[in-house]
Amino acid sequence: MQVLVRDNNVDQALKALKKKMQREGIFREMKLRGHYEKPSEKRAREAAEAVRRARKLARKKLQREGLIPATPRVVKK
């Protein structure tokens, strides 16, 4: 992964790198590979993630159809 450093602004480059890594899922991958995960635990985790995704998709669909209100966004100061 490559990030350009412009005008010696390392902080901005680090921020861009972290954003890219987050989008690519590298942090999540590192967390998962940090320790051994038994195949049975992996199947259970993936099944739980699939259920979570399905529920989220159904909730979004209902919100688009107007059957349930969209959750209000909280603006942090």
mmCIF file of the N, C-alpha and C atoms, coordinates in Angstrom:
data_MODEL
# 
_entry.id   MODEL 
# 
loop_
_atom_site.group_PDB 
_atom_site.id 
_atom_site.type_symbol 
_atom_site.label_atom_id 
_atom_site.label_alt_id 
_atom_site.label_comp_id 
_atom_site.label_asym_id 
_atom_site.label_entity_id 
_atom_site.label_seq_id 
_atom_site.pdbx_PDB_ins_code 
_atom_site.Cartn_x 
_atom_site.Cartn_y 
_atom_site.Cartn_z 
_atom_site.occupancy 
_atom_site.B_iso_or_equiv 
_atom_site.pdbx_formal_charge 
_atom_site.auth_seq_id 
_atom_site.auth_comp_id 
_atom_site.auth_asym_id 
_atom_site.auth_atom_id 
_atom_site.pdbx_PDB_model_num 
ATOM 1   N N  . MET A 1 1  ? 0.853   -1.165  0.000  1.00 0.00 ? 1  MET A N  1 
ATOM 2   C CA . MET A 1 1  ? 0.000   0.000   0.000  1.00 0.00 ? 1  MET A CA 1 
ATOM 3   C C  . MET A 1 1  ? 0.903   1.232   0.000  1.00 0.00 ? 1  MET A C  1 
ATOM 4   N N  . GLN A 1 2  ? 0.523   2.216   -0.773 1.00 0.00 ? 2  GLN A N  1 
ATOM 5   C CA . GLN A 1 2  ? 1.387   3.378   -0.951 1.00 0.00 ? 2  GLN A CA 1 
ATOM 6   C C  . GLN A 1 2  ? 0.587   4.664   -0.747 1.00 0.00 ? 2  GLN A C  1 
ATOM 7   N N  . VAL A 1 3  ? 1.203   5.606   -0.040 1.00 0.00 ? 3  VAL A N  1 
ATOM 8   C CA . VAL A 1 3  ? 0.587   6.907   0.207  1.00 0.00 ? 3  VAL A CA 1 
ATOM 9   C C  . VAL A 1 3  ? 1.632   7.976   -0.082 1.00 0.00 ? 3  VAL A C  1 
ATOM 10  N N  . LEU A 1 4  ? 1.232   9.013   -0.775 1.00 0.00 ? 4  LEU A N  1 
ATOM 11  C CA . LEU A 1 4  ? 2.142   10.115  -1.079 1.00 0.00 ? 4  LEU A CA 1 
ATOM 12  C C  . LEU A 1 4  ? 2.197   11.086  0.097  1.00 0.00 ? 4  LEU A C  1 
ATOM 13  N N  . VAL A 1 5  ? 3.415   11.542  0.412  1.00 0.00 ? 5  VAL A N  1 
ATOM 14  C CA . VAL A 1 5  ? 3.602   12.556  1.450  1.00 0.00 ? 5  VAL A CA 1 
ATOM 15  C C  . VAL A 1 5  ? 3.827   13.877  0.734  1.00 0.00 ? 5  VAL A C  1 
ATOM 16  N N  . ARG A 1 6  ? 2.896   14.787  0.909  1.00 0.00 ? 6  ARG A N  1 
ATOM 17  C CA . ARG A 1 6  ? 2.985   16.086  0.239  1.00 0.00 ? 6  ARG A CA 1 
ATOM 18  C C  . ARG A 1 6  ? 3.426   17.159  1.225  1.00 0.00 ? 6  ARG A C  1 
ATOM 19  N N  . ASP A 1 7  ? 4.347   17.982  0.814  1.00 0.00 ? 7  ASP A N  1 
ATOM 20  C CA . ASP A 1 7  ? 4.843   19.108  1.623  1.00 0.00 ? 7  ASP A CA 1 
ATOM 21  C C  . ASP A 1 7  ? 5.322   18.664  3.004  1.00 0.00 ? 7  ASP A C  1 
ATOM 22  N N  . ASN A 1 8  ? 5.940   17.501  3.080  1.00 0.00 ? 8  ASN A N  1 
ATOM 23  C CA . ASN A 1 8  ? 6.439   16.945  4.347  1.00 0.00 ? 8  ASN A CA 1 
ATOM 24  C C  . ASN A 1 8  ? 5.351   16.839  5.412  1.00 0.00 ? 8  ASN A C  1 
ATOM 25  N N  . ASN A 1 9  ? 4.118   16.669  4.993  1.00 0.00 ? 9  ASN A N  1 
ATOM 26  C CA . ASN A 1 9  ? 3.006   16.547  5.925  1.00 0.00 ? 9  ASN A CA 1 
ATOM 27  C C  . ASN A 1 9  ? 2.766   15.063  6.220  1.00 0.00 ? 9  ASN A C  1 
ATOM 28  N N  . VAL A 1 10 ? 3.518   14.544  7.184  1.00 0.00 ? 10 VAL A N  1 
ATOM 29  C CA . VAL A 1 10 ? 3.454   13.125  7.519  1.00 0.00 ? 10 VAL A CA 1 
ATOM 30  C C  . VAL A 1 10 ? 2.132   12.785  8.205  1.00 0.00 ? 10 VAL A C  1 
ATOM 31  N N  . ASP A 1 11 ? 1.616   13.706  9.018  1.00 0.00 ? 11 ASP A N  1 
ATOM 32  C CA . ASP A 1 11 ? 0.360   13.440  9.719  1.00 0.00 ? 11 ASP A CA 1 
ATOM 33  C C  . ASP A 1 11 ? -0.776  13.194  8.733  1.00 0.00 ? 11 ASP A C  1 
ATOM 34  N N  . GLN A 1 12 ? -0.847  14.007  7.707  1.00 0.00 ? 12 GLN A N  1 
ATOM 35  C CA . GLN A 1 12 ? -1.899  13.847  6.706  1.00 0.00 ? 12 GLN A CA 1 
ATOM 36  C C  . GLN A 1 12 ? -1.712  12.529  5.944  1.00 0.00 ? 12 GLN A C  1 
ATOM 37  N N  . ALA A 1 13 ? -0.469  12.172  5.653  1.00 0.00 ? 13 ALA A N  1 
ATOM 38  C CA . ALA A 1 13 ? -0.185  10.920  4.953  1.00 0.00 ? 13 ALA A CA 1 
ATOM 39  C C  . ALA A 1 13 ? -0.567  9.719   5.814  1.00 0.00 ? 13 ALA A C  1 
ATOM 40  N N  . LEU A 1 14 ? -0.269  9.795   7.119  1.00 0.00 ? 14 LEU A N  1 
ATOM 41  C CA . LEU A 1 14 ? -0.654  8.714   8.029  1.00 0.00 ? 14 LEU A CA 1 
ATOM 42  C C  . LEU A 1 14 ? -2.164  8.563   8.088  1.00 0.00 ? 14 LEU A C  1 
ATOM 43  N N  . LYS A 1 15 ? -2.857  9.686   8.131  1.00 0.00 ? 15 LYS A N  1 
ATOM 44  C CA . LYS A 1 15 ? -4.317  9.663   8.163  1.00 0.00 ? 15 LYS A CA 1 
ATOM 45  C C  . LYS A 1 15 ? -4.864  8.995   6.902  1.00 0.00 ? 15 LYS A C  1 
ATOM 46  N N  . ALA A 1 16 ? -4.292  9.328   5.754  1.00 0.00 ? 16 ALA A N  1 
ATOM 47  C CA . ALA A 1 16 ? -4.722  8.731   4.491  1.00 0.00 ? 16 ALA A CA 1 
ATOM 48  C C  . ALA A 1 16 ? -4.426  7.235   4.471  1.00 0.00 ? 16 ALA A C  1 
ATOM 49  N N  . LEU A 1 17 ? -3.257  6.847   5.007  1.00 0.00 ? 17 LEU A N  1 
ATOM 50  C CA . LEU A 1 17 ? -2.889  5.433   5.053  1.00 0.00 ? 17 LEU A CA 1 
ATOM 51  C C  . LEU A 1 17 ? -3.854  4.646   5.932  1.00 0.00 ? 17 LEU A C  1 
ATOM 52  N N  . LYS A 1 18 ? -4.171  5.188   7.100  1.00 0.00 ? 18 LYS A N  1 
ATOM 53  C CA . LYS A 1 18 ? -5.101  4.511   8.002  1.00 0.00 ? 18 LYS A CA 1 
ATOM 54  C C  . LYS A 1 18 ? -6.472  4.353   7.355  1.00 0.00 ? 18 LYS A C  1 
ATOM 55  N N  . LYS A 1 19 ? -6.904  5.382   6.635  1.00 0.00 ? 19 LYS A N  1 
ATOM 56  C CA . LYS A 1 19 ? -8.195  5.334   5.957  1.00 0.00 ? 19 LYS A CA 1 
ATOM 57  C C  . LYS A 1 19 ? -8.206  4.231   4.897  1.00 0.00 ? 19 LYS A C  1 
ATOM 58  N N  . LYS A 1 20 ? -7.111  4.149   4.117  1.00 0.00 ? 20 LYS A N  1 
ATOM 59  C CA . LYS A 1 20 ? -6.999  3.110   3.093  1.00 0.00 ? 20 LYS A CA 1 
ATOM 60  C C  . LYS A 1 20 ? -7.013  1.722   3.722  1.00 0.00 ? 20 LYS A C  1 
ATOM 61  N N  . MET A 1 21 ? -6.257  1.567   4.808  1.00 0.00 ? 21 MET A N  1 
ATOM 62  C CA . MET A 1 21 ? -6.180  0.271   5.475  1.00 0.00 ? 21 MET A CA 1 
ATOM 63  C C  . MET A 1 21 ? -7.532  -0.120  6.055  1.00 0.00 ? 21 MET A C  1 
ATOM 64  N N  . GLN A 1 22 ? -8.260  0.843   6.592  1.00 0.00 ? 22 GLN A N  1 
ATOM 65  C CA . GLN A 1 22 ? -9.588  0.572   7.142  1.00 0.00 ? 22 GLN A CA 1 
ATOM 66  C C  . GLN A 1 22 ? -10.524 0.115   6.035  1.00 0.00 ? 22 GLN A C  1 
ATOM 67  N N  . ARG A 1 23 ? -10.495 0.805   4.890  1.00 0.00 ? 23 ARG A N  1 
ATOM 68  C CA . ARG A 1 23 ? -11.347 0.449   3.757  1.00 0.00 ? 23 ARG A CA 1 
ATOM 69  C C  . ARG A 1 23 ? -11.036 -0.944  3.228  1.00 0.00 ? 23 ARG A C  1 
ATOM 70  N N  . GLU A 1 24 ? -9.753  -1.296  3.218  1.00 0.00 ? 24 GLU A N  1 
ATOM 71  C CA . GLU A 1 24 ? -9.324  -2.594  2.702  1.00 0.00 ? 24 GLU A CA 1 
ATOM 72  C C  . GLU A 1 24 ? -9.594  -3.722  3.695  1.00 0.00 ? 24 GLU A C  1 
ATOM 73  N N  . GLY A 1 25 ? -9.848  -3.391  4.952  1.00 0.00 ? 25 GLY A N  1 
ATOM 74  C CA . GLY A 1 25 ? -10.114 -4.416  5.957  1.00 0.00 ? 25 GLY A CA 1 
ATOM 75  C C  . GLY A 1 25 ? -8.850  -5.020  6.550  1.00 0.00 ? 25 GLY A C  1 
ATOM 76  N N  . ILE A 1 26 ? -7.757  -4.301  6.466  1.00 0.00 ? 26 ILE A N  1 
ATOM 77  C CA . ILE A 1 26 ? -6.482  -4.834  6.948  1.00 0.00 ? 26 ILE A CA 1 
ATOM 78  C C  . ILE A 1 26 ? -6.461  -4.925  8.473  1.00 0.00 ? 26 ILE A C  1 
ATOM 79  N N  . PHE A 1 27 ? -7.018  -3.937  9.166  1.00 0.00 ? 27 PHE A N  1 
ATOM 80  C CA . PHE A 1 27 ? -7.029  -3.969  10.626 1.00 0.00 ? 27 PHE A CA 1 
ATOM 81  C C  . PHE A 1 27 ? -7.828  -5.169  11.128 1.00 0.00 ? 27 PHE A C  1 
ATOM 82  N N  . ARG A 1 28 ? -8.948  -5.416  10.488 1.00 0.00 ? 28 ARG A N  1 
ATOM 83  C CA . ARG A 1 28 ? -9.797  -6.551  10.869 1.00 0.00 ? 28 ARG A CA 1 
ATOM 84  C C  . ARG A 1 28 ? -9.060  -7.864  10.625 1.00 0.00 ? 28 ARG A C  1 
ATOM 85  N N  . GLU A 1 29 ? -8.378  -7.938  9.496  1.00 0.00 ? 29 GLU A N  1 
ATOM 86  C CA . GLU A 1 29 ? -7.614  -9.137  9.147  1.00 0.00 ? 29 GLU A CA 1 
ATOM 87  C C  . GLU A 1 29 ? -6.494  -9.384  10.162 1.00 0.00 ? 29 GLU A C  1 
ATOM 88  N N  . MET A 1 30 ? -5.801  -8.325  10.564 1.00 0.00 ? 30 MET A N  1 
ATOM 89  C CA . MET A 1 30 ? -4.725  -8.472  11.553 1.00 0.00 ? 30 MET A CA 1 
ATOM 90  C C  . MET A 1 30 ? -5.290  -8.965  12.882 1.00 0.00 ? 30 MET A C  1 
ATOM 91  N N  . LYS A 1 31 ? -6.441  -8.448  13.256 1.00 0.00 ? 31 LYS A N  1 
ATOM 92  C CA . LYS A 1 31 ? -7.059  -8.859  14.511 1.00 0.00 ? 31 LYS A CA 1 
ATOM 93  C C  . LYS A 1 31 ? -7.425  -10.344 14.459 1.00 0.00 ? 31 LYS A C  1 
ATOM 94  N N  . LEU A 1 32 ? -7.981  -10.785 13.323 1.00 0.00 ? 32 LEU A N  1 
ATOM 95  C CA . LEU A 1 32 ? -8.372  -12.183 13.195 1.00 0.00 ? 32 LEU A CA 1 
ATOM 96  C C  . LEU A 1 32 ? -7.162  -13.113 13.168 1.00 0.00 ? 32 LEU A C  1 
ATOM 97  N N  . ARG A 1 33 ? -6.078  -12.676 12.558 1.00 0.00 ? 33 ARG A N  1 
ATOM 98  C CA . ARG A 1 33 ? -4.888  -13.522 12.447 1.00 0.00 ? 33 ARG A CA 1 
ATOM 99  C C  . ARG A 1 33 ? -3.974  -13.406 13.663 1.00 0.00 ? 33 ARG A C  1 
ATOM 100 N N  . GLY A 1 34 ? -4.349  -12.611 14.625 1.00 0.00 ? 34 GLY A N  1 
ATOM 101 C CA . GLY A 1 34 ? -3.523  -12.433 15.818 1.00 0.00 ? 34 GLY A CA 1 
ATOM 102 C C  . GLY A 1 34 ? -3.429  -13.688 16.662 1.00 0.00 ? 34 GLY A C  1 
ATOM 103 N N  . HIS A 1 35 ? -4.395  -14.564 16.532 1.00 0.00 ? 35 HIS A N  1 
ATOM 104 C CA . HIS A 1 35 ? -4.392  -15.820 17.278 1.00 0.00 ? 35 HIS A CA 1 
ATOM 105 C C  . HIS A 1 35 ? -5.100  -16.875 16.445 1.00 0.00 ? 35 HIS A C  1 
ATOM 106 N N  . TYR A 1 36 ? -4.877  -18.143 16.781 1.00 0.00 ? 36 TYR A N  1 
ATOM 107 C CA . TYR A 1 36 ? -5.483  -19.234 16.027 1.00 0.00 ? 36 TYR A CA 1 
ATOM 108 C C  . TYR A 1 36 ? -6.976  -19.283 16.310 1.00 0.00 ? 36 TYR A C  1 
ATOM 109 N N  . GLU A 1 37 ? -7.741  -19.487 15.259 1.00 0.00 ? 37 GLU A N  1 
ATOM 110 C CA . GLU A 1 37 ? -9.190  -19.618 15.390 1.00 0.00 ? 37 GLU A CA 1 
ATOM 111 C C  . GLU A 1 37 ? -9.575  -21.008 14.899 1.00 0.00 ? 37 GLU A C  1 
ATOM 112 N N  . LYS A 1 38 ? -10.178 -21.789 15.785 1.00 0.00 ? 38 LYS A N  1 
ATOM 113 C CA . LYS A 1 38 ? -10.579 -23.138 15.405 1.00 0.00 ? 38 LYS A CA 1 
ATOM 114 C C  . LYS A 1 38 ? -11.584 -23.070 14.260 1.00 0.00 ? 38 LYS A C  1 
ATOM 115 N N  . PRO A 1 39 ? -11.586 -24.068 13.384 1.00 0.00 ? 39 PRO A N  1 
ATOM 116 C CA . PRO A 1 39 ? -12.535 -24.069 12.270 1.00 0.00 ? 39 PRO A CA 1 
ATOM 117 C C  . PRO A 1 39 ? -13.990 -23.969 12.721 1.00 0.00 ? 39 PRO A C  1 
ATOM 118 N N  . SER A 1 40 ? -14.321 -24.605 13.848 1.00 0.00 ? 40 SER A N  1 
ATOM 119 C CA . SER A 1 40 ? -15.701 -24.526 14.342 1.00 0.00 ? 40 SER A CA 1 
ATOM 120 C C  . SER A 1 40 ? -16.035 -23.106 14.790 1.00 0.00 ? 40 SER A C  1 
ATOM 121 N N  . GLU A 1 41 ? -15.068 -22.425 15.412 1.00 0.00 ? 41 GLU A N  1 
ATOM 122 C CA . GLU A 1 41 ? -15.282 -21.038 15.834 1.00 0.00 ? 41 GLU A CA 1 
ATOM 123 C C  . GLU A 1 41 ? -15.410 -20.126 14.623 1.00 0.00 ? 41 GLU A C  1 
ATOM 124 N N  . LYS A 1 42 ? -14.622 -20.411 13.586 1.00 0.00 ? 42 LYS A N  1 
ATOM 125 C CA . LYS A 1 42 ? -14.680 -19.611 12.366 1.00 0.00 ? 42 LYS A CA 1 
ATOM 126 C C  . LYS A 1 42 ? -16.051 -19.742 11.704 1.00 0.00 ? 42 LYS A C  1 
ATOM 127 N N  . ARG A 1 43 ? -16.557 -20.977 11.627 1.00 0.00 ? 43 ARG A N  1 
ATOM 128 C CA . ARG A 1 43 ? -17.887 -21.193 11.036 1.00 0.00 ? 43 ARG A CA 1 
ATOM 129 C C  . ARG A 1 43 ? -18.957 -20.459 11.835 1.00 0.00 ? 43 ARG A C  1 
ATOM 130 N N  . ALA A 1 44 ? -18.871 -20.541 13.164 1.00 0.00 ? 44 ALA A N  1 
ATOM 131 C CA . ALA A 1 44 ? -19.857 -19.876 14.019 1.00 0.00 ? 44 ALA A CA 1 
ATOM 132 C C  . ALA A 1 44 ? -19.789 -18.364 13.836 1.00 0.00 ? 44 ALA A C  1 
ATOM 133 N N  . ARG A 1 45 ? -18.571 -17.808 13.770 1.00 0.00 ? 45 ARG A N  1 
ATOM 134 C CA . ARG A 1 45 ? -18.413 -16.362 13.584 1.00 0.00 ? 45 ARG A CA 1 
ATOM 135 C C  . ARG A 1 45 ? -18.966 -15.924 12.241 1.00 0.00 ? 45 ARG A C  1 
ATOM 136 N N  . GLU A 1 46 ? -18.636 -16.678 11.187 1.00 0.00 ? 46 GLU A N  1 
ATOM 137 C CA . GLU A 1 46 ? -19.117 -16.318 9.857  1.00 0.00 ? 46 GLU A CA 1 
ATOM 138 C C  . GLU A 1 46 ? -20.633 -16.430 9.759  1.00 0.00 ? 46 GLU A C  1 
ATOM 139 N N  . ALA A 1 47 ? -21.226 -17.432 10.433 1.00 0.00 ? 47 ALA A N  1 
ATOM 140 C CA . ALA A 1 47 ? -22.685 -17.570 10.434 1.00 0.00 ? 47 ALA A CA 1 
ATOM 141 C C  . ALA A 1 47 ? -23.326 -16.388 11.156 1.00 0.00 ? 47 ALA A C  1 
ATOM 142 N N  . ALA A 1 48 ? -22.738 -15.985 12.289 1.00 0.00 ? 48 ALA A N  1 
ATOM 143 C CA . ALA A 1 48 ? -23.265 -14.840 13.038 1.00 0.00 ? 48 ALA A CA 1 
ATOM 144 C C  . ALA A 1 48 ? -23.153 -13.565 12.213 1.00 0.00 ? 48 ALA A C  1 
ATOM 145 N N  . GLU A 1 49 ? -22.044 -13.406 11.490 1.00 0.00 ? 49 GLU A N  1 
ATOM 146 C CA . GLU A 1 49 ? -21.883 -12.226 10.634 1.00 0.00 ? 49 GLU A CA 1 
ATOM 147 C C  . GLU A 1 49 ? -22.915 -12.224 9.515  1.00 0.00 ? 49 GLU A C  1 
ATOM 148 N N  . ALA A 1 50 ? -23.216 -13.393 8.959  1.00 0.00 ? 50 ALA A N  1 
ATOM 149 C CA . ALA A 1 50 ? -24.210 -13.486 7.890  1.00 0.00 ? 50 ALA A CA 1 
ATOM 150 C C  . ALA A 1 50 ? -25.587 -13.094 8.408  1.00 0.00 ? 50 ALA A C  1 
ATOM 151 N N  . VAL A 1 51 ? -25.927 -13.543 9.620  1.00 0.00 ? 51 VAL A N  1 
ATOM 152 C CA . VAL A 1 51 ? -27.214 -13.181 10.222 1.00 0.00 ? 51 VAL A CA 1 
ATOM 153 C C  . VAL A 1 51 ? -27.273 -11.679 10.442 1.00 0.00 ? 51 VAL A C  1 
ATOM 154 N N  . ARG A 1 52 ? -26.168 -11.109 10.947 1.00 0.00 ? 52 ARG A N  1 
ATOM 155 C CA . ARG A 1 52 ? -26.107 -9.666  11.188 1.00 0.00 ? 52 ARG A CA 1 
ATOM 156 C C  . ARG A 1 52 ? -26.295 -8.882  9.891  1.00 0.00 ? 52 ARG A C  1 
ATOM 157 N N  . ARG A 1 53 ? -25.632 -9.336  8.826  1.00 0.00 ? 53 ARG A N  1 
ATOM 158 C CA . ARG A 1 53 ? -25.764 -8.665  7.525  1.00 0.00 ? 53 ARG A CA 1 
ATOM 159 C C  . ARG A 1 53 ? -27.188 -8.756  7.000  1.00 0.00 ? 53 ARG A C  1 
ATOM 160 N N  . ALA A 1 54 ? -27.820 -9.927  7.153  1.00 0.00 ? 54 ALA A N  1 
ATOM 161 C CA . ALA A 1 54 ? -29.188 -10.111 6.664  1.00 0.00 ? 54 ALA A CA 1 
ATOM 162 C C  . ALA A 1 54 ? -30.156 -9.200  7.416  1.00 0.00 ? 54 ALA A C  1 
ATOM 163 N N  . ARG A 1 55 ? -29.984 -9.112  8.741  1.00 0.00 ? 55 ARG A N  1 
ATOM 164 C CA . ARG A 1 55 ? -30.851 -8.232  9.535  1.00 0.00 ? 55 ARG A CA 1 
ATOM 165 C C  . ARG A 1 55 ? -30.665 -6.772  9.134  1.00 0.00 ? 55 ARG A C  1 
ATOM 166 N N  . LYS A 1 56 ? -29.420 -6.378  8.924  1.00 0.00 ? 56 LYS A N  1 
ATOM 167 C CA . LYS A 1 56 ? -29.137 -4.997  8.535  1.00 0.00 ? 56 LYS A CA 1 
ATOM 168 C C  . LYS A 1 56 ? -29.754 -4.693  7.181  1.00 0.00 ? 56 LYS A C  1 
ATOM 169 N N  . LEU A 1 57 ? -29.625 -5.625  6.236  1.00 0.00 ? 57 LEU A N  1 
ATOM 170 C CA . LEU A 1 57 ? -30.195 -5.446  4.908  1.00 0.00 ? 57 LEU A CA 1 
ATOM 171 C C  . LEU A 1 57 ? -31.718 -5.318  4.982  1.00 0.00 ? 57 LEU A C  1 
ATOM 172 N N  . ALA A 1 58 ? -32.360 -6.170  5.800  1.00 0.00 ? 58 ALA A N  1 
ATOM 173 C CA . ALA A 1 58 ? -33.814 -6.116  5.953  1.00 0.00 ? 58 ALA A CA 1 
ATOM 174 C C  . ALA A 1 58 ? -34.240 -4.790  6.581  1.00 0.00 ? 58 ALA A C  1 
ATOM 175 N N  . ARG A 1 59 ? -33.484 -4.340  7.588  1.00 0.00 ? 59 ARG A N  1 
ATOM 176 C CA . ARG A 1 59 ? -33.809 -3.069  8.248  1.00 0.00 ? 59 ARG A CA 1 
ATOM 177 C C  . ARG A 1 59 ? -33.685 -1.914  7.265  1.00 0.00 ? 59 ARG A C  1 
ATOM 178 N N  . LYS A 1 60 ? -32.620 -1.913  6.460  1.00 0.00 ? 60 LYS A N  1 
ATOM 179 C CA . LYS A 1 60 ? -32.435 -0.851  5.463  1.00 0.00 ? 60 LYS A CA 1 
ATOM 180 C C  . LYS A 1 60 ? -33.566 -0.863  4.443  1.00 0.00 ? 60 LYS A C  1 
ATOM 181 N N  . LYS A 1 61 ? -33.994 -2.065  4.043  1.00 0.00 ? 61 LYS A N  1 
ATOM 182 C CA . LYS A 1 61 ? -35.079 -2.178  3.070  1.00 0.00 ? 61 LYS A CA 1 
ATOM 183 C C  . LYS A 1 61 ? -36.372 -1.593  3.642  1.00 0.00 ? 61 LYS A C  1 
ATOM 184 N N  . LEU A 1 62 ? -36.675 -1.905  4.898  1.00 0.00 ? 62 LEU A N  1 
ATOM 185 C CA . LEU A 1 62 ? -37.877 -1.364  5.534  1.00 0.00 ? 62 LEU A CA 1 
ATOM 186 C C  . LEU A 1 62 ? -37.790 0.155   5.676  1.00 0.00 ? 62 LEU A C  1 
ATOM 187 N N  . GLN A 1 63 ? -36.605 0.664   5.950  1.00 0.00 ? 63 GLN A N  1 
ATOM 188 C CA . GLN A 1 63 ? -36.436 2.113   6.066  1.00 0.00 ? 63 GLN A CA 1 
ATOM 189 C C  . GLN A 1 63 ? -36.661 2.789   4.723  1.00 0.00 ? 63 GLN A C  1 
ATOM 190 N N  . ARG A 1 64 ? -36.160 2.174   3.652  1.00 0.00 ? 64 ARG A N  1 
ATOM 191 C CA . ARG A 1 64 ? -36.360 2.750   2.319  1.00 0.00 ? 64 ARG A CA 1 
ATOM 192 C C  . ARG A 1 64 ? -37.832 2.761   1.936  1.00 0.00 ? 64 ARG A C  1 
ATOM 193 N N  . GLU A 1 65 ? -38.563 1.717   2.346  1.00 0.00 ? 65 GLU A N  1 
ATOM 194 C CA . GLU A 1 65 ? -39.986 1.639   2.020  1.00 0.00 ? 65 GLU A CA 1 
ATOM 195 C C  . GLU A 1 65 ? -40.826 2.520   2.930  1.00 0.00 ? 65 GLU A C  1 
ATOM 196 N N  . GLY A 1 66 ? -40.227 3.056   3.968  1.00 0.00 ? 66 GLY A N  1 
ATOM 197 C CA . GLY A 1 66 ? -40.921 3.970   4.859  1.00 0.00 ? 66 GLY A CA 1 
ATOM 198 C C  . GLY A 1 66 ? -41.724 3.285   5.941  1.00 0.00 ? 66 GLY A C  1 
ATOM 199 N N  . LEU A 1 67 ? -41.520 1.991   6.139  1.00 0.00 ? 67 LEU A N  1 
ATOM 200 C CA . LEU A 1 67 ? -42.280 1.264   7.152  1.00 0.00 ? 67 LEU A CA 1 
ATOM 201 C C  . LEU A 1 67 ? -41.745 1.495   8.557  1.00 0.00 ? 67 LEU A C  1 
ATOM 202 N N  . ILE A 1 68 ? -40.457 1.765   8.656  1.00 0.00 ? 68 ILE A N  1 
ATOM 203 C CA . ILE A 1 68 ? -39.882 2.135   9.948  1.00 0.00 ? 68 ILE A CA 1 
ATOM 204 C C  . ILE A 1 68 ? -39.049 3.395   9.740  1.00 0.00 ? 68 ILE A C  1 
ATOM 205 N N  . PRO A 1 69 ? -39.011 4.271   10.739 1.00 0.00 ? 69 PRO A N  1 
ATOM 206 C CA . PRO A 1 69 ? -38.246 5.513   10.567 1.00 0.00 ? 69 PRO A CA 1 
ATOM 207 C C  . PRO A 1 69 ? -36.746 5.243   10.591 1.00 0.00 ? 69 PRO A C  1 
ATOM 208 N N  . ALA A 1 70 ? -36.024 6.049   9.853  1.00 0.00 ? 70 ALA A N  1 
ATOM 209 C CA . ALA A 1 70 ? -34.566 5.953   9.851  1.00 0.00 ? 70 ALA A CA 1 
ATOM 210 C C  . ALA A 1 70 ? -34.045 6.446   11.189 1.00 0.00 ? 70 ALA A C  1 
ATOM 211 N N  . THR A 1 71 ? -32.972 5.853   11.655 1.00 0.00 ? 71 THR A N  1 
ATOM 212 C CA . THR A 1 71 ? -32.413 6.268   12.933 1.00 0.00 ? 71 THR A CA 1 
ATOM 213 C C  . THR A 1 71 ? -31.783 7.645   12.780 1.00 0.00 ? 71 THR A C  1 
ATOM 214 N N  . PRO A 1 72 ? -32.064 8.558   13.705 1.00 0.00 ? 72 PRO A N  1 
ATOM 215 C CA . PRO A 1 72 ? -31.482 9.899   13.601 1.00 0.00 ? 72 PRO A CA 1 
ATOM 216 C C  . PRO A 1 72 ? -29.988 9.857   13.881 1.00 0.00 ? 72 PRO A C  1 
ATOM 217 N N  . ARG A 1 73 ? -29.244 10.640  13.145 1.00 0.00 ? 73 ARG A N  1 
ATOM 218 C CA . ARG A 1 73 ? -27.799 10.706  13.343 1.00 0.00 ? 73 ARG A CA 1 
ATOM 219 C C  . ARG A 1 73 ? -27.487 11.684  14.460 1.00 0.00 ? 73 ARG A C  1 
ATOM 220 N N  . VAL A 1 74 ? -26.575 11.292  15.327 1.00 0.00 ? 74 VAL A N  1 
ATOM 221 C CA . VAL A 1 74 ? -26.147 12.146  16.422 1.00 0.00 ? 74 VAL A CA 1 
ATOM 222 C C  . VAL A 1 74 ? -24.895 12.882  15.974 1.00 0.00 ? 74 VAL A C  1 
ATOM 223 N N  . VAL A 1 75 ? -24.931 14.196  16.053 1.00 0.00 ? 75 VAL A N  1 
ATOM 224 C CA . VAL A 1 75 ? -23.795 15.011  15.639 1.00 0.00 ? 75 VAL A CA 1 
ATOM 225 C C  . VAL A 1 75 ? -22.946 15.298  16.864 1.00 0.00 ? 75 VAL A C  1 
ATOM 226 N N  . LYS A 1 76 ? -21.671 14.873  16.810 1.00 0.00 ? 76 LYS A N  1 
ATOM 227 C CA . LYS A 1 76 ? -20.762 15.124  17.927 1.00 0.00 ? 76 LYS A CA 1 
ATOM 228 C C  . LYS A 1 76 ? -20.125 16.488  17.757 1.00 0.00 ? 76 LYS A C  1 
ATOM 229 N N  . LYS A 1 77 ? -19.912 17.155  18.873 1.00 0.00 ? 77 LYS A N  1 
ATOM 230 C CA . LYS A 1 77 ? -19.298 18.482  18.839 1.00 0.00 ? 77 LYS A CA 1 
ATOM 231 C C  . LYS A 1 77 ? -17.863 18.412  19.225 1.00 0.00 ? 77 LYS A C  1 
# 
